Every structure is written in C-alpha cells, then in structure tokens.
Amino acid sequence: QVQLVESGGGWVQPGGSLRLSCAASGFTFSRDAMSWYRQFPGKERELVATISVTGGITNYADSVKGRFTISRDNVRNTVYLQMNSLKPEDTGVYYCKTSRGYWGQGTQVTVSS
C-alpha cells in the first residue's frame, strides 16, 4: 500500500523558512520521480518543483526559483522541500506526488505577520 506522509508545515513570518518532508512507503521510492505541488483556496493544485529518480535533475516553478530547493534521500525514502524567503503568497496546502500518480494528504503552510 502506497503511503506518502508530508510534515513540516506550519506558520512562519514573511522572510522565514520551512522545510517540508514527505516520507514514502509501499513502493520502490528510488524508481519514481517526485514532485511537490501546492494549492491555494479555490484554485487548482499547481506544480512547485520536481526531482528525478537520482536527484540529478530538478525543475521549479518560476514563482519559487531561487527560494525553494527540492531534494531527496533514497535511503530514507524521503523527499524534501526547503523553502526560504517565504512570502504571504506562498500560503497554501503543499502536497507531494509520485510520478506514478500517488498523492500525500498535504501539509498547511501559512506565511503571515
């Protein structure tokens, strides 16, 4: 049974940082590319970042380039999203997703003063 469990969300002031984690189980993690998405209230989920199976290739949405970093640990079966210089417009629910289409339950990120 595939499970993706996100953690690390919370409240942070503008300019602050958070590190999201997504722990995977139930499949061969090292064979799947992984992605982070986010969803704002009333909007569809949007792609934030992707990482290849080995971690050698990453891609980012223009809105987060230079501020967010996606990484993975294929021993711990975990993908991360380091978020720096956070802005209020980064507020939303963040989800991880496997390349085969499985989603986590999401973790809330709130950026406000």
Biopython code that builds the backbone (N, CA, C, O; Angstrom):
import numpy as np
from Bio.PDB.StructureBuilder import StructureBuilder

atoms = [
    (1, "GLN", "N", (0.845, -1.179, 0.000)),
    (1, "GLN", "CA", (0.000, 0.000, 0.000)),
    (1, "GLN", "C", (0.892, 1.244, 0.000)),
    (1, "GLN", "O", (1.733, 1.433, 0.879)),
    (2, "VAL", "N", (0.682, 2.077, -1.007)),
    (2, "VAL", "CA", (1.487, 3.283, -1.131)),
    (2, "VAL", "C", (1.055, 4.298, -0.078)),
    (2, "VAL", "O", (-0.133, 4.567, 0.098)),
    (3, "GLN", "N", (2.043, 4.854, 0.617)),
    (3, "GLN", "CA", (1.765, 5.926, 1.581)),
    (3, "GLN", "C", (2.766, 7.048, 1.397)),
    (3, "GLN", "O", (3.967, 6.819, 1.256)),
    (4, "LEU", "N", (2.249, 8.261, 1.401)),
    (4, "LEU", "CA", (3.075, 9.462, 1.361)),
    (4, "LEU", "C", (2.615, 10.345, 2.510)),
    (4, "LEU", "O", (1.455, 10.752, 2.563)),
    (5, "VAL", "N", (3.516, 10.635, 3.416)),
    (5, "VAL", "CA", (3.150, 11.408, 4.599)),
    (5, "VAL", "C", (3.989, 12.675, 4.652)),
    (5, "VAL", "O", (5.199, 12.633, 4.877)),
    (6, "GLU", "N", (3.317, 13.804, 4.439)),
    (6, "GLU", "CA", (4.011, 15.089, 4.496)),
    (6, "GLU", "C", (4.066, 15.609, 5.930)),
    (6, "GLU", "O", (3.192, 15.322, 6.748)),
    (7, "SER", "N", (5.100, 16.370, 6.210)),
    (7, "SER", "CA", (5.236, 17.023, 7.512)),
    (7, "SER", "C", (6.107, 18.263, 7.337)),
    (7, "SER", "O", (6.739, 18.464, 6.300)),
    (8, "GLY", "N", (6.121, 19.087, 8.385)),
    (8, "GLY", "CA", (6.984, 20.261, 8.369)),
    (8, "GLY", "C", (6.292, 21.572, 8.087)),
    (8, "GLY", "O", (6.911, 22.634, 8.155)),
    (9, "GLY", "N", (5.006, 21.507, 7.771)),
    (9, "GLY", "CA", (4.271, 22.743, 7.538)),
    (9, "GLY", "C", (4.035, 23.492, 8.839)),
    (9, "GLY", "O", (4.346, 22.996, 9.922)),
    (10, "GLY", "N", (3.487, 24.682, 8.719)),
    (10, "GLY", "CA", (3.208, 25.482, 9.896)),
    (10, "GLY", "C", (3.095, 26.943, 9.536)),
    (10, "GLY", "O", (2.916, 27.307, 8.374)),
    (11, "TRP", "N", (3.204, 27.772, 10.557)),
    (11, "TRP", "CA", (3.128, 29.222, 10.380)),
    (11, "TRP", "C", (4.513, 29.809, 10.467)),
    (11, "TRP", "O", (5.321, 29.408, 11.304)),
    (12, "VAL", "N", (4.787, 30.779, 9.581)),
    (12, "VAL", "CA", (6.074, 31.449, 9.591)),
    (12, "VAL", "C", (5.867, 32.887, 9.121)),
    (12, "VAL", "O", (4.975, 33.161, 8.318)),
    (13, "GLN", "N", (6.663, 33.768, 9.608)),
    (13, "GLN", "CA", (6.594, 35.169, 9.181)),
    (13, "GLN", "C", (7.221, 35.349, 7.804)),
    (13, "GLN", "O", (8.081, 34.562, 7.407)),
    (14, "PRO", "N", (6.803, 36.371, 7.076)),
    (14, "PRO", "CA", (7.439, 36.643, 5.773)),
    (14, "PRO", "C", (8.955, 36.751, 5.914)),
    (14, "PRO", "O", (9.474, 37.349, 6.857)),
    (15, "GLY", "N", (9.645, 36.153, 4.946)),
    (15, "GLY", "CA", (11.099, 36.111, 5.001)),
    (15, "GLY", "C", (11.656, 34.899, 5.706)),
    (15, "GLY", "O", (12.859, 34.642, 5.654)),
    (16, "GLY", "N", (10.795, 34.153, 6.362)),
    (16, "GLY", "CA", (11.233, 32.982, 7.102)),
    (16, "GLY", "C", (11.402, 31.759, 6.229)),
    (16, "GLY", "O", (11.262, 31.820, 5.007)),
    (17, "SER", "N", (11.710, 30.633, 6.883)),
    (17, "SER", "CA", (11.984, 29.387, 6.180)),
    (17, "SER", "C", (11.217, 28.234, 6.814)),
    (17, "SER", "O", (10.921, 28.238, 8.009)),
    (18, "LEU", "N", (10.910, 27.265, 5.993)),
    (18, "LEU", "CA", (10.349, 25.989, 6.442)),
    (18, "LEU", "C", (10.950, 24.880, 5.591)),
    (18, "LEU", "O", (11.336, 25.095, 4.442)),
    (19, "ARG", "N", (11.023, 23.703, 6.172)),
    (19, "ARG", "CA", (11.470, 22.535, 5.428)),
    (19, "ARG", "C", (10.385, 21.472, 5.485)),
    (19, "ARG", "O", (10.069, 20.950, 6.554)),
    (20, "LEU", "N", (9.825, 21.160, 4.345)),
    (20, "LEU", "CA", (8.807, 20.121, 4.265)),
    (20, "LEU", "C", (9.469, 18.775, 3.984)),
    (20, "LEU", "O", (10.480, 18.693, 3.286)),
    (21, "SER", "N", (8.880, 17.735, 4.540)),
    (21, "SER", "CA", (9.328, 16.364, 4.293)),
    (21, "SER", "C", (8.155, 15.530, 3.801)),
    (21, "SER", "O", (7.006, 15.777, 4.167)),
    (22, "CYS", "N", (8.452, 14.558, 2.984)),
    (22, "CYS", "CA", (7.443, 13.609, 2.512)),
    (22, "CYS", "C", (8.055, 12.217, 2.612)),
    (22, "CYS", "O", (8.933, 11.849, 1.831)),
    (23, "ALA", "N", (7.578, 11.459, 3.581)),
    (23, "ALA", "CA", (8.077, 10.106, 3.797)),
    (23, "ALA", "C", (7.239, 9.116, 3.003)),
    (23, "ALA", "O", (6.014, 9.087, 3.121)),
    (24, "ALA", "N", (7.914, 8.304, 2.193)),
    (24, "ALA", "CA", (7.226, 7.377, 1.288)),
    (24, "ALA", "C", (7.408, 5.938, 1.732)),
    (24, "ALA", "O", (8.438, 5.569, 2.294)),
    (25, "SER", "N", (6.391, 5.136, 1.469)),
    (25, "SER", "CA", (6.458, 3.701, 1.734)),
    (25, "SER", "C", (5.493, 2.986, 0.819)),
    (25, "SER", "O", (4.579, 3.592, 0.259)),
    (26, "GLY", "N", (5.706, 1.671, 0.669)),
    (26, "GLY", "CA", (4.789, 0.868, -0.120)),
    (26, "GLY", "C", (5.126, 0.765, -1.597)),
    (26, "GLY", "O", (4.377, 0.153, -2.359)),
    (27, "PHE", "N", (6.227, 1.346, -2.010)),
    (27, "PHE", "CA", (6.668, 1.233, -3.391)),
    (27, "PHE", "C", (8.176, 1.484, -3.420)),
    (27, "PHE", "O", (8.776, 1.890, -2.425)),
    (28, "THR", "N", (8.768, 1.231, -4.585)),
    (28, "THR", "CA", (10.216, 1.428, -4.713)),
    (28, "THR", "C", (10.486, 2.896, -4.982)),
    (28, "THR", "O", (10.474, 3.355, -6.125)),
    (29, "PHE", "N", (10.727, 3.616, -3.905)),
    (29, "PHE", "CA", (10.868, 5.068, -3.960)),
    (29, "PHE", "C", (11.934, 5.505, -4.962)),
    (29, "PHE", "O", (11.751, 6.494, -5.673)),
    (30, "SER", "N", (13.022, 4.789, -5.020)),
    (30, "SER", "CA", (14.160, 5.207, -5.850)),
    (30, "SER", "C", (13.879, 5.087, -7.343)),
    (30, "SER", "O", (14.697, 5.503, -8.163)),
    (31, "ARG", "N", (12.749, 4.530, -7.694)),
    (31, "ARG", "CA", (12.392, 4.389, -9.109)),
    (31, "ARG", "C", (11.400, 5.446, -9.576)),
    (31, "ARG", "O", (11.056, 5.495, -10.757)),
    (32, "ASP", "N", (10.940, 6.289, -8.664)),
    (32, "ASP", "CA", (9.942, 7.289, -9.019)),
    (32, "ASP", "C", (10.516, 8.697, -8.945)),
    (32, "ASP", "O", (11.156, 9.068, -7.961)),
    (33, "ALA", "N", (10.281, 9.472, -9.991)),
    (33, "ALA", "CA", (10.481, 10.907, -9.838)),
    (33, "ALA", "C", (9.443, 11.417, -8.846)),
    (33, "ALA", "O", (8.375, 10.825, -8.692)),
    (34, "MET", "N", (9.763, 12.514, -8.179)),
    (34, "MET", "CA", (8.863, 13.050, -7.157)),
    (34, "MET", "C", (8.623, 14.524, -7.406)),
    (34, "MET", "O", (9.451, 15.217, -7.998)),
    (35, "SER", "N", (7.484, 14.985, -6.947)),
    (35, "SER", "CA", (7.123, 16.391, -7.136)),
    (35, "SER", "C", (6.479, 16.944, -5.877)),
    (35, "SER", "O", (5.928, 16.209, -5.056)),
    (36, "TRP", "N", (6.566, 18.251, -5.751)),
    (36, "TRP", "CA", (5.785, 18.993, -4.761)),
    (36, "TRP", "C", (4.797, 19.881, -5.528)),
    (36, "TRP", "O", (5.144, 20.527, -6.517)),
    (37, "TYR", "N", (3.578, 19.886, -5.042)),
    (37, "TYR", "CA", (2.535, 20.761, -5.569)),
    (37, "TYR", "C", (2.014, 21.607, -4.405)),
    (37, "TYR", "O", (2.259, 21.303, -3.237)),
    (38, "ARG", "N", (1.306, 22.655, -4.742)),
    (38, "ARG", "CA", (0.614, 23.425, -3.713)),
    (38, "ARG", "C", (-0.754, 23.860, -4.246)),
    (38, "ARG", "O", (-0.993, 23.938, -5.451)),
    (39, "GLN", "N", (-1.614, 24.133, -3.307)),
    (39, "GLN", "CA", (-2.976, 24.514, -3.675)),
    (39, "GLN", "C", (-3.416, 25.692, -2.821)),
    (39, "GLN", "O", (-3.332, 25.666, -1.593)),
    (40, "PHE", "N", (-3.885, 26.717, -3.501)),
    (40, "PHE", "CA", (-4.428, 27.880, -2.808)),
    (40, "PHE", "C", (-5.936, 27.726, -2.722)),
    (40, "PHE", "O", (-6.525, 27.030, -3.548)),
    (41, "PRO", "N", (-6.578, 28.358, -1.745)),
    (41, "PRO", "CA", (-8.033, 28.229, -1.617)),
    (41, "PRO", "C", (-8.756, 28.608, -2.904)),
    (41, "PRO", "O", (-8.536, 29.682, -3.464)),
    (42, "GLY", "N", (-9.619, 27.710, -3.360)),
    (42, "GLY", "CA", (-10.407, 27.978, -4.549)),
    (42, "GLY", "C", (-9.663, 27.809, -5.853)),
    (42, "GLY", "O", (-10.212, 28.085, -6.920)),
    (43, "LYS", "N", (-8.425, 27.360, -5.786)),
    (43, "LYS", "CA", (-7.633, 27.193, -7.005)),
    (43, "LYS", "C", (-7.225, 25.736, -7.190)),
    (43, "LYS", "O", (-7.288, 24.942, -6.251)),
    (44, "GLU", "N", (-6.811, 25.395, -8.396)),
    (44, "GLU", "CA", (-6.304, 24.049, -8.650)),
    (44, "GLU", "C", (-4.871, 23.922, -8.131)),
    (44, "GLU", "O", (-4.165, 24.911, -7.936)),
    (45, "ARG", "N", (-4.481, 22.697, -7.922)),
    (45, "ARG", "CA", (-3.108, 22.461, -7.483)),
    (45, "ARG", "C", (-2.139, 22.884, -8.576)),
    (45, "ARG", "O", (-2.396, 22.689, -9.764)),
    (46, "GLU", "N", (-1.021, 23.465, -8.155)),
    (46, "GLU", "CA", (-0.004, 23.874, -9.122)),
    (46, "GLU", "C", (1.323, 23.229, -8.777)),
    (46, "GLU", "O", (1.645, 23.010, -7.609)),
    (47, "LEU", "N", (2.078, 22.933, -9.807)),
    (47, "LEU", "CA", (3.371, 22.285, -9.633)),
    (47, "LEU", "C", (4.371, 23.290, -9.077)),
    (47, "LEU", "O", (4.492, 24.409, -9.576)),
    (48, "VAL", "N", (5.078, 22.878, -8.049)),
    (48, "VAL", "CA", (6.098, 23.722, -7.426)),
    (48, "VAL", "C", (7.497, 23.295, -7.855)),
    (48, "VAL", "O", (8.307, 24.122, -8.272)),
    (49, "ALA", "N", (7.776, 21.983, -7.746)),
    (49, "ALA", "CA", (9.123, 21.500, -8.052)),
    (49, "ALA", "C", (9.074, 20.010, -8.329)),
    (49, "ALA", "O", (8.210, 19.298, -7.817)),
    (50, "THR", "N", (10.013, 19.544, -9.148)),
    (50, "THR", "CA", (10.155, 18.123, -9.424)),
    (50, "THR", "C", (11.613, 17.719, -9.279)),
    (50, "THR", "O", (12.519, 18.543, -9.406)),
    (51, "ILE", "N", (11.822, 16.437, -9.010)),
    (51, "ILE", "CA", (13.170, 15.908, -8.890)),
    (51, "ILE", "C", (13.212, 14.533, -9.516)),
    (51, "ILE", "O", (12.285, 13.741, -9.350)),
    (52, "SER", "N", (14.281, 14.245, -10.234)),
    (52, "SER", "CA", (14.437, 12.967, -10.916)),
    (52, "SER", "C", (14.738, 11.855, -9.923)),
    (52, "SER", "O", (14.931, 12.113, -8.734)),
    (53, "VAL", "N", (14.780, 10.624, -10.406)),
    (53, "VAL", "CA", (14.945, 9.474, -9.509)),
    (53, "VAL", "C", (16.265, 9.521, -8.742)),
    (53, "VAL", "O", (16.329, 9.099, -7.588)),
    (54, "THR", "N", (17.319, 10.034, -9.381)),
    (54, "THR", "CA", (18.606, 10.102, -8.699)),
    (54, "THR", "C", (18.838, 11.440, -8.003)),
    (54, "THR", "O", (19.790, 11.602, -7.240)),
    (55, "GLY", "N", (17.962, 12.385, -8.276)),
    (55, "GLY", "CA", (18.144, 13.716, -7.709)),
    (55, "GLY", "C", (18.997, 14.630, -8.560)),
    (55, "GLY", "O", (19.235, 15.779, -8.188)),
    (56, "GLY", "N", (19.457, 14.142, -9.686)),
    (56, "GLY", "CA", (20.365, 14.931, -10.507)),
    (56, "GLY", "C", (19.697, 16.010, -11.331)),
    (56, "GLY", "O", (20.351, 16.947, -11.789)),
    (57, "ILE", "N", (18.399, 15.878, -11.518)),
    (57, "ILE", "CA", (17.664, 16.869, -12.316)),
    (57, "ILE", "C", (16.515, 17.412, -11.483)),
    (57, "ILE", "O", (15.713, 16.652, -10.940)),
    (58, "THR", "N", (16.446, 18.722, -11.390)),
    (58, "THR", "CA", (15.359, 19.385, -10.665)),
    (58, "THR", "C", (14.773, 20.486, -11.538)),
    (58, "THR", "O", (15.457, 21.079, -12.372)),
    (59, "ASN", "N", (13.507, 20.738, -11.325)),
    (59, "ASN", "CA", (12.826, 21.814, -12.027)),
    (59, "ASN", "C", (11.917, 22.549, -11.051)),
    (59, "ASN", "O", (11.390, 21.960, -10.107)),
    (60, "TYR", "N", (11.743, 23.845, -11.294)),
    (60, "TYR", "CA", (10.971, 24.670, -10.370)),
    (60, "TYR", "C", (10.009, 25.573, -11.128)),
    (60, "TYR", "O", (10.267, 25.977, -12.262)),
    (61, "ALA", "N", (8.903, 25.875, -10.479)),
    (61, "ALA", "CA", (8.029, 26.914, -10.983)),
    (61, "ALA", "C", (8.771, 28.250, -10.894)),
    (61, "ALA", "O", (9.580, 28.465, -9.991)),
    (62, "ASP", "N", (8.485, 29.136, -11.839)),
    (62, "ASP", "CA", (9.166, 30.435, -11.851)),
    (62, "ASP", "C", (8.966, 31.194, -10.538)),
    (62, "ASP", "O", (9.850, 31.926, -10.092)),
    (63, "SER", "N", (7.805, 31.014, -9.931)),
    (63, "SER", "CA", (7.471, 31.766, -8.728)),
    (63, "SER", "C", (8.318, 31.385, -7.517)),
    (63, "SER", "O", (8.363, 32.128, -6.537)),
    (64, "VAL", "N", (8.995, 30.223, -7.575)),
    (64, "VAL", "CA", (9.775, 29.775, -6.415)),
    (64, "VAL", "C", (11.253, 29.622, -6.720)),
    (64, "VAL", "O", (12.036, 29.313, -5.822)),
    (65, "LYS", "N", (11.649, 29.829, -7.958)),
    (65, "LYS", "CA", (13.064, 29.672, -8.332)),
    (65, "LYS", "C", (13.946, 30.590, -7.499)),
    (65, "LYS", "O", (13.648, 31.769, -7.305)),
    (66, "GLY", "N", (15.034, 30.017, -7.016)),
    (66, "GLY", "CA", (15.961, 30.782, -6.192)),
    (66, "GLY", "C", (15.585, 30.839, -4.730)),
    (66, "GLY", "O", (16.384, 31.272, -3.900)),
    (67, "ARG", "N", (14.366, 30.403, -4.399)),
    (67, "ARG", "CA", (13.923, 30.429, -2.993)),
    (67, "ARG", "C", (13.688, 29.021, -2.438)),
    (67, "ARG", "O", (13.944, 28.772, -1.260)),
    (68, "PHE", "N", (13.206, 28.108, -3.270)),
    (68, "PHE", "CA", (12.886, 26.752, -2.847)),
    (68, "PHE", "C", (13.915, 25.782, -3.418)),
    (68, "PHE", "O", (14.450, 25.994, -4.506)),
    (69, "THR", "N", (14.179, 24.725, -2.674)),
    (69, "THR", "CA", (15.071, 23.666, -3.137)),
    (69, "THR", "C", (14.444, 22.307, -2.837)),
    (69, "THR", "O", (14.100, 22.005, -1.695)),
    (70, "ILE", "N", (14.303, 21.499, -3.879)),
    (70, "ILE", "CA", (13.807, 20.133, -3.709)),
    (70, "ILE", "C", (14.993, 19.190, -3.650)),
    (70, "ILE", "O", (15.971, 19.361, -4.378)),
    (71, "SER", "N", (14.903, 18.194, -2.779)),
    (71, "SER", "CA", (15.967, 17.195, -2.667)),
    (71, "SER", "C", (15.339, 15.875, -2.235)),
    (71, "SER", "O", (14.171, 15.831, -1.852)),
    (72, "ARG", "N", (16.111, 14.815, -2.299)),
    (72, "ARG", "CA", (15.593, 13.508, -1.920)),
    (72, "ARG", "C", (16.684, 12.672, -1.292)),
    (72, "ARG", "O", (17.872, 12.869, -1.550)),
    (73, "ASP", "N", (16.261, 11.736, -0.464)),
    (73, "ASP", "CA", (17.154, 10.771, 0.166)),
    (73, "ASP", "C", (16.583, 9.391, -0.138)),
    (73, "ASP", "O", (15.584, 8.981, 0.454)),
    (74, "ASN", "N", (17.218, 8.682, -1.058)),
    (74, "ASN", "CA", (16.696, 7.380, -1.482)),
    (74, "ASN", "C", (16.987, 6.263, -0.479)),
    (74, "ASN", "O", (16.529, 5.134, -0.657)),
    (75, "VAL", "N", (17.732, 6.568, 0.555)),
    (75, "VAL", "CA", (17.919, 5.604, 1.646)),
    (75, "VAL", "C", (16.789, 5.760, 2.656)),
    (75, "VAL", "O", (16.237, 4.773, 3.142)),
    (76, "ARG", "N", (16.453, 7.003, 2.965)),
    (76, "ARG", "CA", (15.367, 7.284, 3.912)),
    (76, "ARG", "C", (13.987, 7.321, 3.233)),
    (76, "ARG", "O", (12.968, 7.492, 3.902)),
    (77, "ASN", "N", (13.962, 7.159, 1.903)),
    (77, "ASN", "CA", (12.693, 7.194, 1.153)),
    (77, "ASN", "C", (11.919, 8.476, 1.443)),
    (77, "ASN", "O", (10.722, 8.444, 1.729)),
    (78, "THR", "N", (12.606, 9.578, 1.367)),
    (78, "THR", "CA", (12.006, 10.861, 1.719)),
    (78, "THR", "C", (12.398, 11.919, 0.691)),
    (78, "THR", "O", (13.534, 11.968, 0.219)),
    (79, "VAL", "N", (11.428, 12.757, 0.363)),
    (79, "VAL", "CA", (11.692, 13.910, -0.481)),
    (79, "VAL", "C", (11.451, 15.162, 0.365)),
    (79, "VAL", "O", (10.560, 15.193, 1.214)),
    (80, "TYR", "N", (12.250, 16.177, 0.120)),
    (80, "TYR", "CA", (12.198, 17.401, 0.922)),
    (80, "TYR", "C", (11.917, 18.611, 0.049)),
    (80, "TYR", "O", (12.166, 18.599, -1.157)),
    (81, "LEU", "N", (11.401, 19.645, 0.671)),
    (81, "LEU", "CA", (11.272, 20.942, 0.024)),
    (81, "LEU", "C", (11.724, 21.997, 1.025)),
    (81, "LEU", "O", (11.020, 22.309, 1.986)),
    (82, "GLN", "N", (12.907, 22.537, 0.779)),
    (82, "GLN", "CA", (13.408, 23.626, 1.608)),
    (82, "GLN", "C", (12.878, 24.930, 1.033)),
    (82, "GLN", "O", (13.106, 25.246, -0.135)),
    (83, "MET", "N", (12.174, 25.677, 1.858)),
    (83, "MET", "CA", (11.536, 26.914, 1.414)),
    (83, "MET", "C", (12.121, 28.084, 2.186)),
    (83, "MET", "O", (11.962, 28.177, 3.403)),
    (84, "ASN", "N", (12.786, 28.958, 1.489)),
    (84, "ASN", "CA", (13.397, 30.142, 2.094)),
    (84, "ASN", "C", (12.738, 31.408, 1.552)),
    (84, "ASN", "O", (12.039, 31.382, 0.539)),
    (85, "SER", "N", (12.976, 32.504, 2.243)),
    (85, "SER", "CA", (12.427, 33.807, 1.821)),
    (85, "SER", "C", (10.938, 33.707, 1.516)),
    (85, "SER", "O", (10.467, 34.180, 0.482)),
    (86, "LEU", "N", (10.222, 33.094, 2.418)),
    (86, "LEU", "CA", (8.796, 32.854, 2.192)),
    (86, "LEU", "C", (8.003, 34.147, 2.131)),
    (86, "LEU", "O", (8.312, 35.126, 2.810)),
    (87, "LYS", "N", (6.975, 34.122, 1.299)),
    (87, "LYS", "CA", (6.105, 35.278, 1.074)),
    (87, "LYS", "C", (4.675, 34.902, 1.436)),
    (87, "LYS", "O", (4.326, 33.722, 1.423)),
    (88, "PRO", "N", (3.857, 35.870, 1.753)),
    (88, "PRO", "CA", (2.448, 35.554, 2.045)),
    (88, "PRO", "C", (1.772, 34.788, 0.903)),
    (88, "PRO", "O", (0.898, 33.956, 1.149)),
    (89, "GLU", "N", (2.162, 35.055, -0.312)),
    (89, "GLU", "CA", (1.553, 34.354, -1.443)),
    (89, "GLU", "C", (1.999, 32.904, -1.569)),
    (89, "GLU", "O", (1.506, 32.184, -2.437)),
    (90, "ASP", "N", (2.911, 32.466, -0.729)),
    (90, "ASP", "CA", (3.278, 31.052, -0.679)),
    (90, "ASP", "C", (2.326, 30.257, 0.222)),
    (90, "ASP", "O", (2.418, 29.032, 0.295)),
    (91, "THR", "N", (1.430, 30.941, 0.892)),
    (91, "THR", "CA", (0.476, 30.269, 1.779)),
    (91, "THR", "C", (-0.401, 29.308, 1.000)),
    (91, "THR", "O", (-0.962, 29.664, -0.036)),
    (92, "GLY", "N", (-0.517, 28.080, 1.506)),
    (92, "GLY", "CA", (-1.349, 27.088, 0.854)),
    (92, "GLY", "C", (-1.106, 25.721, 1.447)),
    (92, "GLY", "O", (-0.363, 25.568, 2.416)),
    (93, "VAL", "N", (-1.739, 24.733, 0.857)),
    (93, "VAL", "CA", (-1.517, 23.346, 1.257)),
    (93, "VAL", "C", (-0.527, 22.730, 0.266)),
    (93, "VAL", "O", (-0.711, 22.809, -0.948)),
    (94, "TYR", "N", (0.505, 22.126, 0.799)),
    (94, "TYR", "CA", (1.576, 21.557, -0.011)),
    (94, "TYR", "C", (1.460, 20.040, -0.011)),
    (94, "TYR", "O", (1.292, 19.413, 1.035)),
    (95, "TYR", "N", (1.554, 19.462, -1.207)),
    (95, "TYR", "CA", (1.407, 18.025, -1.399)),
    (95, "TYR", "C", (2.639, 17.463, -2.105)),
    (95, "TYR", "O", (3.235, 18.124, -2.955)),
    (96, "CYS", "N", (3.010, 16.248, -1.745)),
    (96, "CYS", "CA", (3.991, 15.544, -2.559)),
    (96, "CYS", "C", (3.253, 14.533, -3.436)),
    (96, "CYS", "O", (2.142, 14.098, -3.133)),
    (97, "LYS", "N", (3.912, 14.186, -4.518)),
    (97, "LYS", "CA", (3.285, 13.312, -5.511)),
    (97, "LYS", "C", (4.354, 12.467, -6.188)),
    (97, "LYS", "O", (5.441, 12.953, -6.500)),
    (98, "THR", "N", (4.032, 11.198, -6.410)),
    (98, "THR", "CA", (4.946, 10.343, -7.136)),
    (98, "THR", "C", (4.678, 10.439, -8.631)),
    (98, "THR", "O", (3.614, 10.892, -9.052)),
    (99, "SER", "N", (5.644, 10.012, -9.425)),
    (99, "SER", "CA", (5.460, 10.060, -10.873)),
    (99, "SER", "C", (4.396, 9.072, -11.344)),
    (99, "SER", "O", (3.876, 9.186, -12.454)),
    (100, "ARG", "N", (4.078, 8.096, -10.481)),
    (100, "ARG", "CA", (3.020, 7.172, -10.874)),
    (100, "ARG", "C", (1.637, 7.661, -10.443)),
    (100, "ARG", "O", (0.637, 6.983, -10.680)),
    (101, "GLY", "N", (1.578, 8.845, -9.807)),
    (101, "GLY", "CA", (0.288, 9.465, -9.561)),
    (101, "GLY", "C", (-0.264, 9.395, -8.154)),
    (101, "GLY", "O", (-1.417, 9.766, -7.935)),
    (102, "TYR", "N", (0.507, 8.938, -7.205)),
    (102, "TYR", "CA", (0.031, 8.898, -5.819)),
    (102, "TYR", "C", (0.307, 10.232, -5.131)),
    (102, "TYR", "O", (1.337, 10.867, -5.358)),
    (103, "TRP", "N", (-0.652, 10.646, -4.274)),
    (103, "TRP", "CA", (-0.564, 11.911, -3.564)),
    (103, "TRP", "C", (-0.496, 11.680, -2.058)),
    (103, "TRP", "O", (-1.036, 10.706, -1.535)),
    (104, "GLY", "N", (0.170, 12.588, -1.387)),
    (104, "GLY", "CA", (0.090, 12.636, 0.060)),
    (104, "GLY", "C", (-1.149, 13.390, 0.491)),
    (104, "GLY", "O", (-1.941, 13.834, -0.340)),
    (105, "GLN", "N", (-1.314, 13.534, 1.819)),
    (105, "GLN", "CA", (-2.511, 14.159, 2.347)),
    (105, "GLN", "C", (-2.386, 15.681, 2.442)),
    (105, "GLN", "O", (-3.383, 16.376, 2.639)),
    (106, "GLY", "N", (-1.190, 16.185, 2.306)),
    (106, "GLY", "CA", (-0.951, 17.618, 2.320)),
    (106, "GLY", "C", (-0.554, 18.147, 3.683)),
    (106, "GLY", "O", (-0.896, 17.571, 4.716)),
    (107, "THR", "N", (0.173, 19.250, 3.668)),
    (107, "THR", "CA", (0.550, 19.944, 4.896)),
    (107, "THR", "C", (0.371, 21.445, 4.667)),
    (107, "THR", "O", (0.760, 21.982, 3.629)),
    (108, "GLN", "N", (-0.223, 22.104, 5.655)),
    (108, "GLN", "CA", (-0.553, 23.520, 5.513)),
    (108, "GLN", "C", (0.668, 24.387, 5.786)),
    (108, "GLN", "O", (1.385, 24.182, 6.766)),
    (109, "VAL", "N", (0.892, 25.348, 4.916)),
    (109, "VAL", "CA", (1.929, 26.363, 5.112)),
    (109, "VAL", "C", (1.243, 27.725, 5.141)),
    (109, "VAL", "O", (0.510, 28.082, 4.218)),
    (110, "THR", "N", (1.485, 28.472, 6.201)),
    (110, "THR", "CA", (0.903, 29.802, 6.339)),
    (110, "THR", "C", (2.014, 30.812, 6.562)),
    (110, "THR", "O", (2.808, 30.687, 7.494)),
    (111, "VAL", "N", (2.061, 31.814, 5.697)),
    (111, "VAL", "CA", (3.074, 32.858, 5.795)),
    (111, "VAL", "C", (2.360, 34.181, 6.051)),
    (111, "VAL", "O", (1.679, 34.715, 5.176)),
    (112, "SER", "N", (2.527, 34.691, 7.247)),
    (112, "SER", "CA", (1.858, 35.952, 7.582)),
    (112, "SER", "C", (2.567, 36.595, 8.756)),
    (112, "SER", "O", (3.304, 35.940, 9.493)),
    (113, "SER", "N", (2.336, 37.869, 8.915)),
    (113, "SER", "CA", (2.919, 38.585, 10.047)),
    (113, "SER", "C", (1.871, 38.788, 11.140)),
    (113, "SER", "O", (2.169, 39.374, 12.181)),
]
sb = StructureBuilder()
sb.init_structure("model")
sb.init_model(0)
sb.init_chain("A")
sb.init_seg("    ")
for serial, (resi, resn, name, xyz) in enumerate(atoms, 1):
    if name == "N":
        sb.init_residue(resn, " ", resi, " ")
    sb.init_atom(name, np.array(xyz, "f"), 0.0, 1.0, " ", f" {name:<3s}", serial, name[0])
structure = sb.get_structure()
